[in-house]
Amino acid sequence: DAKTTQPTSMDCAEGRAANLPCNHSTISGNEYVYWYRQIHSQGPQYIIHGLKNNETNEMASLIITEDRKSSTLILPHATLRDTAVYYCIVLMNRDDKIIFGKGTRLHILP
Amino acid sequence: DTAVSQTPKYLVTQMGNDKSIKCEQNLGHDTMYWYKQDSKKFLKIMFSYNNKELIINETVPNRFSPKSPDKAHLNLHINSLELGDSAVYFCASSQAGYQETQYFGPGTRLLVL
């Protein structure tokens, strides 16, 4: 049901940048790309979202391709606390439903 | 000063019982949600309330009944619990609709025996 495709898992060395890809080839012009993460035994946590421009906040950067069919979440300096499942979600409009897919399980290696 | 809180955190009960999970948000948000995360970790929307009114009701058995006494609270009551109801239930809230950032509670782990 999810409109996005993500790798099942990824590893990243502590201190390095973690780049998490997401494909959303059927995205339409008014759909936003959202990223959430879920650390073990906790509720999902919002990270960042964007429409077509690249975005950056204190947690991460979001790079959206010009055709908007894919995006990359970048955690610039990954720490062990960034180990989590990362969900990429597209939302069409105000009344659309969030559908969380399987996400990417990111392992940060010491 | 937890933004979205749920009680209880853990709930173990027998089949056929009726139980409730409470959710409160102190963010002043207008919209609240209930999600179910199953054993395969899929997170699915169950209900959404905006200003105490139901706006989304997914294909959920009618044994599940949400109740919103005010816009800061959205409780989930489950009748005649079944084994398949075992899951983690998350409450969330947002300022308005889905395009707003959602803030999730810590989850309630329900185990039906």
Interface residues (C-beta under 8 A of the other chain):
Chain A: Y32 Y34 Y36 Q38 S41 Q42 G43 P44 Q45 Y46 H49 V85 Y87 L91 N93 R94 D95 D96 K97 I98 I99 F100 G101 K102 G103
Chain B: V4 K41 F42 L43 K44 I45 I55 I56 E58 F90 A92 A96 G97 Y98 Q99 T101 Q102 Y103 F104 G105 P106 G107
